[in-house]
Structures are given as structure tokens and as C-alpha cells.
């Protein structure tokens, strides 16, 4: 698959916590270092606990 954020080919990927992009592990590591990551992680957890399994995220920061 192709990372929807950086465009690199990858065999390992996950969904972003900020939006619905499928991202590679390198992009995930960058995402985890972003200052808004804890906010995105908490928002996703609240949504899932409320039964929203299609949570679109809080939006990708412009500087990511």
C-alpha cells in the first residue's frame, strides 16, 4: 500500500489519530511527537467509548 500522507510504499500501516488517512509507521512516529497528539488520542477514545466507530478525527494539523 502507499502511505496516504508521505506517498511511500509500505507493508505496515495504521490509521491516523488526526484524520482517516492510512499512514506508514514513519508517519505514525512523526504524528506521535506532535503536541496535539494526546488531544487527538483522547478524542478518539471518547468517541469509541460513546459507540462512534467511524470517528473522523480532530483534523490533521497544518504543520504535520
HELIX and SHEET records of a PDB file:
HELIX    1   1 UNK A   25  UNK A   32  1                                   8    
HELIX    2   2 UNK A   37  UNK A   49  1                                  13    
SHEET    1   A 2 UNK A  13  UNK A  15  0                                        
SHEET    2   A 2 UNK A  22  UNK A  24 -1                                        
END                                                                             
